[in-house]
Amino acid sequence: MAAATVIAVEVKLLPPLNNTAGRQRVKLDLAPGSDLQGVLEALLAKFPGPKFRLHLYDTEGRLVPAWCAFVNRKPVPLRTEAGLSHPVADGDEISFLLNLAGG
């Protein structure tokens, strides 16, 4: 059996990403062995406008620390390199949630 040349993941876009992208879900084809950093890069390639990038990264190019990912509904904090290098697999459902507090 030949190895897969791409893996397909589905990303659920929650606010504010869905507002900027104009949709709530997007399918991405990634290279085998991809991680959450690769998912973010693929999203930026799919939605190249500056607004989408500004939701994810600060003006210094750092991921906004309030973002958390969910891979198949399991939380993956993105504040560390280990979170960004979390592997993704064919068929995974990934969501990005902006954790905000206030009242």
N, C-alpha and C positions, 0 to 999 in steps of 0.2 A: 504494500500500500504506500503510495507516494505521500510525502509530507505536504501539509497545506501551505499554499503560497501566501494566503491572507487569512486573517481571522475577522469575523464580523461581530461588532458590538453595537448595542443600541444605547444611546445616551438620552436620558430624560432631562430636558432643560426646564429648570425651575426658575422663578423670578430671581434676579432681573435678566438672566440669560435668555429666557424664552421671549421676553418682551423685545429684546434687541434682535434676536434671530428671527422672530416672526413665526416660530413654531415651537411645539412642546417636545418633540422627539426628533432625533436624527440618527440614521444608521451610518456607521463608519467602518471602512475596511482598513485594517491595520496589518502591519507585519507580524508574523508569529514572534512571540517573546516580548510583545509590547507591554508597557506599563502605563500607569495613570499619567505620567508626564507625556507619554506619546499620545494619549487620548486628548490632553489639553492642546498639544501642538496640532493635532488633526482638527480639533474644533476651531482653532485660530486660522488654519488654512481654509476651512470651510466657510467661516464668517470673518473675512479679513478686515472688516471695518474697524476703526479705532475704538468705537463704543464697546464692542464685544471684549476687546483686550482690556479696556479700562475697568470692566467689571471684575476681571480676574487678577490683574497685576497692578501694583502701585506705579508711581512715576519713576521709581528706581528699577523697575523690571522684576520686582519680587512678587510672588504670589501673595495675594491678600490673605493674612493668616486666619480670617474668619471662615474660609472655605473648608468644607468637609466633603468627602466623596462617600458614596455608598455603592458597593459592588455587590450586586445580587442582594440588596437590602441590608448588607452588613457594613457598618461604619468604618471608614478608613480616614483618620485624621491626616491632613495634608501639610501640617506645620513642620514636618520633618522630612528629610531626604528619603527615609524608609517609606513614608506614606506615598510620596511621588513615584517611588520605584515599585510600588505594589503591582504585581503582574495582573494582566487581564487575559481572558481566554475567549475563544470562539463562543458566541451565544450569550456572553455576559450582558447584564443590564446595569448601566452605570448612571448615577444621579450625582449632581453637584448641588450642595445646599449651602447657602450663605447664612451662617449662624450670627444672628443679631440679637442683642439684648436691649432692653429699655422699657420704658413705661410711661 
